[in-house]
Amino acid sequence: MAQFTPAFLDLVLERSDLVHLIDARVPLKKKGKDYWACCPFHQEKTPSFSVSADKQIYYCFGCHAHGNAIGFLMEYERLSFPEAVTLLAEDAGLALPEEQGKGPAVDTLKPLHQELERAVALYRQALRDNAEARNYLQTRGVLAAAIERFELGFAPAAAQFLTRNLGKSGEDRRLLAAAGLVSTRDDGTVYDRFRERVIFPIRDGRGRLVGLGGRSMDGREPKYLNSPETPIYHKSRVLYGLHQAREGIRRTGKALLVEGYLDVITLHQAGIDNAVAASGTALGNEQLELIFRAAPEIVLCFDGDSAGEQAAWRAVNLAPEHLRQGRLLRVLFLPQGEDPDSLVRGQGSAAFHALLATARPALDVYLEGLQKRHNIVVEDEKAVFLHHARALLQRLADPILKELYEQRVATLCGLRMARHPSPPLHQEPSRPRQRGQPSLLDRALLLLLQVPQAPAWQQVEAALLPFLFASDPAAKNFAQALDILRDTTHLDTHGLLSRIADPDQAAAWYRLAMTPLESTGTSVDEELRQREISDCVARINRRSRAERALFIGRAADQAGLAALSDSEIAELLRHRWRDDENRS
């Protein structure tokens, strides 16, 4: 497992855009400086989930969910801490720290990406030089712009095309094999894996070249040939076209999953640029989660034949754990004998858009398929239907969706079902609202959490703060926040909050950090705000010095002046002199 240092984690958070990350999953609306939505972690009708672009943190004023980009991914996507950090690092283009004793280090993988880039450059030149391959793409309706956008190439028939050009040394030939570009026969001879095929380069979400797909032009089987599993290519974790579809997905808030590489390219040419495809395998859990990370709504597009129905059935059976609040999964069946490529080329993009509007909820498709398998008019088959339906619905991650479909199933089977509203997720006991004005230290903590960069905080006489602990409970929290700030220089709000270990304390601090300062009477003017912080620091210092003097005075009353040091006596006299001067 890679070891993530605090410095690396800070860099990951610095390079991440929390608003964009959350908005891709939970649509946000801007109100004032912050963004708001109904909380994805509990049920509510009025938005109480707030996201700060400045501080790069979120907080729900309803259920107290809180955190930064790492915490959000862990909670929303149900990722482990290393998985969340890795995902954010990849999206930010950051290389991960080297693995300690397990798996290949990042530096050993980079040459494989580079070897694929060199191979693709050769394949692209070979396409320019081969009229037959260009003619094949032309007959399939692939335009020159799409050839460039998707970096299409051609693998000549020669068995050692790559080896001759890229395999001049033993290390070069080792890289060709490790990247999945060549194979070895039993007699030890090496040959190119891709021969006499159109080449479709496959990039991951970060845009790194990880594998290739090759399509025969004469119908020779296998029609499609993909890279084998390699250290950088795992077909269950890759989606073809995702790199090119990022902008279309972001713009529409939807992702369209189709079956073939040419389907993706044809749809992009037609302006439907949010299409992706599975990479040489049936849709799996990792790929489905990968798409949901990019878009809150997915449309699965299948051919309208028995094979398409079977593929849809398998896909829908994967769905329940992925259908968390705010996510939509729909299924679209095309007319018999059509695929997206043939439909768009034959009838135009308008016809495909019209079909997209008919896409249906995945769970509806599942229940209809289940009804085809079991006649619910017959009691024993109805029991089997109920068993399977309830088993799938039990896996649903969204409690509201689960309740709605449980009611649907009960109605289908003529059953009466008691309504038991699902409990809110992560609901914490409500805390009583504090009455009265916040104390000086409450105010100081709020300002410190929101404006930790203010230079005045360095002027707090931290050594005297313990004398305020007994009189003001907020003093301990303020002192702790100040200690964190002093231990690590140049901390911003989310950097300070990320160093809180106690969950209850973290929730309280996130609430303070997300409370609009304007609502607390603080000026929006930066100069006036800095002046208020300086005044707050001065008042804290005066109060803590006074408490220190009272402590010394009590010690003198009990043990006499002889028990005090010279500095303590001088401090006591200075404080009493100030008191006399203030009274006069």
C-alpha positions in Angstrom: 0.0 0.0 0.0 1.4 3.4 -0.9 2.4 5.6 2.0 0.8 9.0 1.8 2.7 11.7 3.6 0.9 14.8 5.0 2.6 16.9 2.3 1.3 14.6 -0.5 -2.2 14.7 1.0 -2.1 18.5 1.2 -1.0 18.6 -2.5 -3.8 16.3 -3.5 -6.4 18.5 -1.8 -4.8 21.6 -3.2 -5.1 20.2 -6.8 -8.7 19.0 -6.3 -11.8 21.1 -7.0 -14.4 20.1 -4.3 -17.2 22.0 -6.0 -16.7 20.3 -9.3 -16.3 16.9 -7.6 -19.5 17.2 -5.7 -21.5 18.9 -8.4 -20.8 16.0 -10.7 -22.6 13.8 -8.2 -25.0 16.1 -6.4 -26.1 19.2 -8.4 -25.3 22.3 -6.5 -26.8 25.8 -6.6 -24.8 28.9 -5.7 -26.1 31.1 -2.9 -23.8 33.9 -1.9 -20.3 32.7 -1.7 -21.1 29.0 -1.1 -22.9 26.3 -3.0 -26.0 24.4 -1.6 -27.9 21.2 -2.2 -30.1 18.7 -0.4 -27.8 16.6 1.6 -26.8 13.3 -0.1 -26.3 11.6 3.3 -29.8 12.1 4.8 -33.3 12.8 3.6 -34.4 16.4 3.5 -36.6 18.8 1.5 -34.8 22.0 2.2 -31.1 22.3 1.3 -28.8 22.3 4.3 -25.7 20.8 2.6 -23.1 23.6 2.0 -19.9 23.5 0.0 -17.3 26.2 0.1 -15.2 26.9 -2.9 -12.8 29.1 -0.9 -12.2 26.7 1.9 -12.6 23.4 -0.1 -14.8 21.8 2.6 -18.5 20.8 3.0 -20.8 20.7 6.0 -24.5 19.7 6.4 -26.3 21.8 9.0 -28.9 19.0 9.2 -27.0 15.8 9.8 -23.5 17.3 10.5 -21.8 15.4 7.7 -18.6 17.2 7.0 -15.2 16.8 5.3 -13.0 17.6 2.3 -12.6 16.0 -1.1 -11.1 12.8 0.3 -13.8 12.5 3.0 -16.6 13.1 0.5 -15.4 10.4 -1.9 -15.0 7.9 1.0 -18.5 8.6 2.2 -20.4 9.0 -1.1 -18.5 6.5 -3.2 -17.9 4.1 -0.3 -14.2 4.1 -1.0 -11.3 3.3 1.4 -9.0 6.2 2.3 -6.2 4.9 -0.1 -8.8 4.5 -2.9 -10.1 8.0 -2.5 -6.6 9.6 -2.4 -5.6 7.5 -5.4 -8.7 8.6 -7.4 -8.1 12.3 -6.6 -4.4 12.0 -7.4 -5.1 10.4 -10.8 -7.7 13.1 -11.6 -5.2 15.8 -10.6 -2.4 14.2 -12.7 -0.2 13.5 -9.6 2.1 10.4 -9.5 1.5 8.3 -6.5 4.3 7.6 -4.0 6.0 4.3 -4.8 4.5 1.2 -3.3 6.3 -0.3 -0.4 7.2 -3.9 -1.3 4.0 -4.7 -3.2 3.2 -4.1 -6.8 5.1 -2.1 -9.4 6.4 1.4 -8.6 5.0 4.2 -10.7 8.4 4.7 -12.4 8.4 1.2 -13.7 5.0 1.8 -15.4 5.8 5.0 -17.2 8.0 3.2 -19.8 5.0 1.0 -20.7 2.8 4.1 -21.4 5.6 5.5 -23.5 6.1 2.3 -25.4 2.3 2.3 -26.3 2.6 5.9 -27.4 5.5 5.0 -29.8 3.5 2.1 -31.2 0.4 4.2 -31.7 2.5 6.8 -33.6 3.6 4.0 -36.0 0.1 2.7 -36.4 -1.2 6.1 -37.2 1.4 6.6 -39.9 0.6 3.2 -41.2 -3.0 4.2 -41.6 -2.0 7.3 -43.6 0.1 5.0 -45.9 -2.6 2.3 -46.4 -5.4 3.2 -48.8 -7.4 0.0 -48.0 -7.6 0.8 -44.3 -8.6 4.4 -45.0 -11.2 3.3 -47.4 -12.6 0.9 -44.8 -13.0 3.7 -42.3 -14.6 5.9 -45.0 -17.2 3.2 -45.7 -18.0 3.0 -42.0 -18.6 6.8 -42.0 -15.6 7.7 -39.9 -14.5 11.2 -40.8 -11.0 12.6 -40.8 -11.7 14.7 -37.7 -12.7 11.6 -35.7 -9.7 9.7 -36.9 -7.5 12.4 -35.4 -9.6 12.8 -32.2 -9.6 9.1 -31.5 -6.0 8.6 -32.8 -7.1 5.7 -35.1 -4.3 3.7 -36.7 -3.7 0.5 -38.7 -1.6 -2.6 -37.9 0.0 -4.0 -41.1 -0.1 -7.7 -41.9 3.7 -8.1 -41.2 4.2 -10.3 -38.2 7.1 -8.3 -36.9 6.2 -4.7 -37.8 6.6 -3.4 -34.3 9.6 -5.6 -33.5 11.5 -4.3 -36.5 10.8 -0.7 -35.6 10.8 -0.7 -31.8 12.4 -3.9 -30.7 16.0 -3.3 -31.6 17.4 -4.2 -28.1 16.6 -6.8 -25.5 15.1 -4.1 -23.2 13.0 -2.8 -26.1 11.6 -6.3 -26.8 10.9 -6.7 -23.1 8.9 -3.5 -23.0 6.9 -4.5 -26.1 5.9 -7.8 -24.4 5.1 -6.1 -21.1 2.9 -3.6 -22.8 0.9 -6.4 -24.5 2.0 -5.5 -28.0 3.8 -8.7 -29.0 3.5 -12.4 -28.1 5.9 -15.3 -28.1 5.4 -18.6 -29.9 6.3 -22.0 -28.4 9.5 -22.0 -30.4 10.5 -18.6 -29.0 9.8 -16.4 -32.0 8.1 -13.1 -31.3 5.2 -11.8 -33.4 2.9 -8.7 -33.3 -0.3 -9.2 -31.4 -2.2 -6.8 -33.8 -2.0 -7.6 -37.5 -4.1 -6.3 -40.4 -6.5 -4.5 -38.1 -7.8 -1.0 -37.5 -6.3 0.2 -34.2 -8.3 1.9 -31.5 -6.0 3.4 -28.8 -7.5 3.1 -25.3 -6.8 5.8 -22.7 -7.7 5.9 -19.1 -9.6 8.7 -17.4 -6.3 10.6 -16.9 -5.6 10.4 -20.6 -2.7 7.9 -20.3 -2.5 5.3 -23.1 -3.1 1.9 -21.4 -4.1 -0.5 -24.2 -5.3 -1.1 -27.8 -8.3 -2.5 -29.5 -8.0 -3.9 -33.0 -10.9 -4.6 -35.5 -10.6 -6.8 -38.5 -11.7 -5.2 -41.8 -12.8 -8.4 -43.6 -15.0 -10.0 -40.9 -12.3 -12.4 -39.8 -12.7 -13.6 -36.2 -12.2 -12.4 -33.7 -13.8 -9.3 -35.0 -12.3 -7.3 -32.1 -9.0 -8.1 -30.4 -7.9 -6.2 -27.3 -4.7 -5.9 -25.4 -4.2 -8.6 -22.8 -4.1 -7.7 -19.1 -0.9 -5.9 -18.3 0.4 -3.9 -15.4 -1.3 -0.8 -16.9 -4.3 -2.3 -18.6 -7.1 -3.8 -16.6 -10.1 -4.1 -18.9 -12.6 -4.2 -16.0 -11.4 -0.8 -14.9 -11.3 1.0 -18.2 -13.9 2.7 -20.4 -13.2 3.4 -24.1 -13.7 7.0 -25.0 -14.0 8.3 -21.4 -11.1 10.6 -21.9 -12.7 12.2 -25.0 -16.2 12.2 -23.4 -15.2 14.1 -20.2 -16.4 17.4 -21.4 -19.7 16.1 -22.9 -20.5 14.2 -19.7 -19.7 17.3 -17.6 -21.9 19.5 -19.9 -24.9 17.2 -20.0 -24.6 15.5 -16.6 -25.2 12.2 -18.3 -23.1 9.3 -19.7 -24.2 7.0 -22.5 -22.7 3.5 -22.4 -22.7 1.7 -25.7 -21.3 -1.6 -26.8 -18.7 -0.9 -29.5 -15.8 1.4 -30.3 -17.3 2.5 -33.6 -20.6 3.2 -31.8 -18.7 5.7 -29.6 -17.0 7.3 -32.5 -20.1 7.6 -34.6 -22.1 9.2 -31.8 -19.3 11.7 -31.0 -19.3 12.6 -34.7 -23.0 13.2 -34.5 -22.6 15.6 -31.5 -23.5 13.0 -28.9 -20.1 13.4 -27.2 -20.9 11.8 -23.8 -20.8 8.2 -25.2 -18.3 5.6 -23.8 -18.0 1.8 -24.2 -16.8 -1.1 -22.1 -13.3 -2.1 -23.0 -13.2 -5.7 -24.3 -15.5 -7.1 -21.6 -19.1 -7.1 -20.3 -20.0 -4.3 -18.1 -18.8 -4.9 -14.5 -19.1 -3.3 -11.1 -15.8 -1.3 -11.4 -16.8 0.1 -14.8 -20.3 1.0 -13.6 -18.8 2.8 -10.6 -16.3 4.5 -12.8 -19.1 6.0 -15.0 -21.1 7.1 -11.9 -18.0 9.0 -10.7 -18.2 11.0 -13.9 -22.0 11.5 -14.1 -25.0 11.2 -11.9 -27.1 9.7 -14.7 -26.2 6.8 -16.9 -28.0 5.4 -19.9 -27.1 1.9 -20.9 -27.7 1.3 -24.6 -28.3 -2.2 -25.9 -29.3 -3.8 -29.1 -32.9 -4.8 -29.3 -32.3 -8.6 -29.7 -32.1 -11.5 -27.2 -28.4 -10.9 -26.7 -29.1 -7.2 -25.9 -31.8 -8.3 -23.4 -29.4 -10.7 -21.7 -26.7 -8.0 -21.5 -29.2 -5.6 -20.0 -30.3 -8.2 -17.4 -26.7 -8.7 -16.3 -26.1 -5.0 -16.1 -29.2 -4.2 -14.1 -28.4 -7.0 -11.6 -25.2 -5.0 -10.9 -27.1 -1.8 -10.2 -28.5 -1.8 -6.7 -25.4 -1.1 -4.7 -24.5 1.7 -7.1 -27.9 3.4 -6.9 -27.3 5.9 -4.1 -29.2 9.0 -3.7 -29.0 11.4 -6.7 -28.0 8.6 -9.1 -30.1 7.6 -12.1 -29.6 4.5 -14.2 -31.7 4.0 -17.4 -31.8 1.4 -20.1 -32.4 2.0 -23.8 -33.2 -0.8 -26.2 -32.6 0.0 -29.9 -34.8 -1.3 -32.7 -34.2 -4.9 -33.8 -31.1 -5.2 -36.0 -29.8 -1.7 -35.1 -26.8 -0.5 -33.1 -25.9 3.2 -32.4 -23.5 3.2 -35.4 -26.0 1.9 -37.9 -28.9 3.9 -36.5 -27.1 7.3 -36.6 -25.6 6.7 -40.1 -29.0 5.4 -41.4 -31.4 7.8 -39.7 -29.4 10.7 -38.3 -28.7 12.0 -34.8 -32.2 13.3 -34.4 -33.6 9.8 -34.5 -31.2 8.7 -31.9 -32.0 11.6 -29.6 -35.7 10.7 -29.9 -34.9 7.2 -28.8 -32.8 8.4 -25.9 -36.0 10.1 -24.5 -37.6 6.6 -24.3 -34.9 5.2 -22.0 -36.5 3.6 -18.9 -35.4 3.2 -15.3 -33.2 0.1 -14.8 -35.3 -1.3 -12.0 -38.4 -1.1 -14.2 -36.6 -3.2 -16.8 -35.6 -5.7 -14.2 -39.1 -6.1 -12.8 -40.5 -6.6 -16.3 -37.8 -9.1 -17.1 -38.6 -10.9 -13.9 -42.3 -11.0 -14.7 -41.5 -12.6 -18.1 -39.7 -15.4 -16.2 -42.4 -15.9 -13.6 -46.2 -15.9 -14.0 -47.3 -13.9 -11.0 -50.9 -15.0 -11.5 -49.9 -18.4 -10.2 -49.2 -18.4 -6.5 -46.1 -20.5 -6.4 -44.5 -18.6 -9.2 -45.5 -15.3 -7.5 -43.6 -16.5 -4.5 -40.5 -17.0 -6.6 -41.0 -13.6 -8.2 -41.2 -12.0 -4.8 -38.2 -13.8 -3.5 -36.0 -12.5 -6.4 -37.5 -9.0 -6.5 -37.0 -8.5 -2.7 -33.5 -9.9 -2.8 -32.5 -7.3 -5.4 -34.3 -4.4 -3.7 -32.7 -5.3 -0.4 -29.4 -4.4 -2.0 -30.5 -0.9 -3.0 -28.3 1.8 -1.5 -30.9 4.5 -1.8 -33.5 4.0 1.0 -36.2 6.1 -0.7 -35.8 4.2 -4.0 -36.0 1.0 -2.0 -39.3 2.0 -0.4 -40.9 3.1 -3.6 -40.0 -0.2 -5.4 -41.1 -2.3 -2.5 -44.5 -0.7 -2.7 -44.4 -1.3 -6.5 -43.7 -5.0 -6.0 -46.4 -5.3 -3.3 -48.9 -3.7 -5.6 -48.0 -6.0 -8.5 -48.5 -9.1 -6.3 -51.7 -7.7 -4.7 -50.2 -7.4 -1.3 -50.8 -4.8 1.4 -47.6 -3.3 2.8 -47.2 -1.2 5.9 -45.2 1.9 5.3 -42.1 2.3 7.3 -40.1 5.3 6.2 -36.5 4.6 5.8 -34.4 6.3 8.5 -32.1 9.1 7.3 -28.6 8.0 6.6 -26.0 9.0 9.2 -28.5 10.9 11.3 -27.0 12.2 14.5 -28.9 13.3 17.6 -29.9 16.9 17.3 -28.0 19.2 19.5 -29.7 21.9 21.6 -29.2 25.4 20.2 -27.0 27.6 22.3 -28.8 30.6 23.7 -27.3 34.0 24.3 -24.2 35.6 22.7 -21.1 33.5 22.0 -18.2 34.0 24.3 -15.1 35.9 23.3 -13.3 32.5 22.9 -16.2 31.1 20.8 -15.9 34.1 18.6 -12.1 33.7 18.4 -12.4 30.1 17.4 -14.9 30.9 14.6 -12.6 33.6 13.2 -9.5 31.4 13.5 -11.1 28.5 11.6 -12.4 30.8 8.9 -9.3 33.1 8.6 -6.4 31.1 9.8 -3.9 33.0 7.7 -4.5 36.3 9.6 -1.1 37.4 11.0 -2.7 38.5 14.3 -3.0 34.9 15.5 0.7 34.8 16.0 0.3 37.5 18.7 -1.8 35.4 21.0 0.0 34.7 24.3 -0.7 31.0 24.1 1.1 30.1 27.3 -1.5 32.0 29.3 -4.6 30.4 27.7 -4.8 27.6 30.2 -5.7 30.2 32.8 -9.0 30.7 30.9 -9.9 27.0 30.7 -11.9 27.0 34.0 -14.0 30.1 33.1 -14.6 29.5 29.4 -15.0 25.9 27.9 -14.2 27.3 24.5 -10.7 28.3 25.6 -9.5 24.7 25.2 -10.7 24.4 21.7 -9.2 27.7 20.7 -5.9 26.7 22.3 -5.9 23.4 20.4 -6.6 25.1 17.1 -3.9 27.6 17.8 -1.4 24.7 18.5 -2.3 23.1 15.1 -1.8 26.4 13.4 1.6 27.0 15.1 2.8 23.4 14.3 2.3 23.8 10.6 2.8 27.1 8.9 0.6 28.5 6.1 -2.4 26.3 6.9 -5.7 27.2 5.3 -9.1 26.2 6.7 -9.4 22.7 5.2 -5.7 22.0 6.1 -6.4 22.9 9.7 -9.6 20.9 9.9 -8.0 17.8 8.3 -5.8 17.6 11.4 -8.6 17.1 13.8 -8.8 13.5 15.1 -11.9 13.5 17.3 -15.1 13.1 15.1 -17.4 15.1 17.4 -15.0 17.9 17.7 -14.4 17.9 13.9 -18.2 18.2 13.3 -18.4 21.2 15.6 -15.4 22.9 14.0 -16.7 22.3 10.5 -20.0 23.9 11.5 -18.2 27.0 12.7 -16.0 27.1 9.6 -19.0 26.9 7.3 -21.1 29.5 9.2 -21.3 32.6 7.0 -19.3 35.3 8.8 -21.7 38.0 7.6 -24.5 36.3 9.6 -22.4 36.7 12.8 -21.9 40.4 12.4 -18.4 40.3 10.9 -17.7 42.8 8.2 -17.3 41.7 4.6 -14.5 44.2 4.2 -11.2 42.5 4.5 -9.4 45.4 6.3 -12.2 45.6 8.9 -12.2 41.9 9.3 -8.4 41.8 10.0 -8.9 44.7 12.5 -11.6 42.7 14.3 -9.3 39.7 14.6 -6.5 42.0 16.0 -9.0 43.4 18.5 -10.1 39.9 19.5 -6.5 38.8 20.1 -5.9 41.9 22.2 -8.9 41.2 24.3 -7.9 37.5 24.8 -4.5 38.5 25.9 -5.9 41.1 28.4 -8.3 38.5 29.8 -5.7 35.7 30.1 -3.2 38.1 31.8 -5.9 39.2 34.2 -6.7 35.5 35.0 -3.0 34.8 35.5 -2.8 37.8 37.9 -5.8 36.5 39.8 -4.2 33.1 40.1 -1.0 34.7 41.5 -3.0 36.9 43.9 -4.8 33.8 45.3 -1.4 32.1 45.7 -0.1 35.1 47.6 -3.2 35.3 49.8 -2.7 31.6 50.8 1.0 31.4 51.1 2.2 35.1 51.4 4.3 37.1 49.0 7.4 35.2 50.1 6.1 32.2 48.1 6.1 34.2 44.9 9.1 34.7 42.5 10.2 38.3 41.8 8.7 38.1 38.3 5.3 36.9 39.7 5.3 39.8 42.3 6.1 42.3 39.5 3.3 40.8 37.4 0.8 41.1 40.3 1.8 44.7 41.0 1.5 45.6 37.3 -2.0 44.2 37.1 -3.2 45.9 40.3 -1.7 49.2 39.0 -3.7 48.9 35.8 -6.9 48.1 37.8 -6.3 51.2 40.0 -5.7 53.3 36.9 -8.9 52.0 35.2 -11.0 52.8 38.3 -9.6 56.4 38.6 
